């Protein structure tokens, strides 16, 4: 049976088709939050172009305005029964992590799925999970499966767009094609903006990694990077050696893993591992 995994984010919707647990196709559509009234048509058109049939759906959303539209569209277009639609909900699903230290309802479902995904892929291992997108988030898990918390910072593009959006003369800059070694203190406005963005963001990332390692307090751990901007951030900040694993499909894989985890665990009591 094919499984459709959907991650509804603030900027993009990411789709993945899984067959027997393997990701066989993935794509994304843009315009989630800026055009919620067009979301249903966008969803139908995107799925129709792929043409792959699926028998179950696993999804997560950080945009409440489109979540109900999404579920109704899926049920109308694909005639999936409720028991084949899996939504990540702390109160309704079995999870491989203990989130009891974090207030219920406050943790973003994308962060929860990323942490669970990393845990299922790397059991009994301390983890730092970094997601670079509209926001950059850090999530920490100890070897026993306790979620320790994390951090939320402006994403790299969000950070870079803040000054041009708030000032009359400062331009938008594009550094995506550059290397860390290309950026130094500037002798013109564009170069100064590049320095502030890249060197500043490098400092942000290094300090958050340092704080994460101190909190984990473990001799060995795995740092996992995900998110659409992860490769750009790692390259520009010169952090290649700090990340043992990079997986831009971590959230989609987590949805498929959680679906399988709950299907296998339906007869088991819900309890932390």
Secondary structure, DSSP 8 states (H G I E B T S, - for coil): -EEEEEEE-SSEEEEEEEETTEEEEEEEEE-TTTTGGGHHHHHHHHHHHH----SEEEEEES-HHHHHHHHHHHHHHH---GGGEEE--TTTS--SSB-TTS-TTTS-HHHHHHHHHHHHHSTT--EEEEEESSEEEEEEE-TTSBEEEEEEEE-HHHHHHHHHHH-SS------TT--GGG--S-SSHHHHHHHHHHHHHHHHHHHHHHHHHHHH--SS-EEEEESTTHHHHHHHTT-GGG-SEE-TTHHHHHHHHHHHHHHHTTTS-----
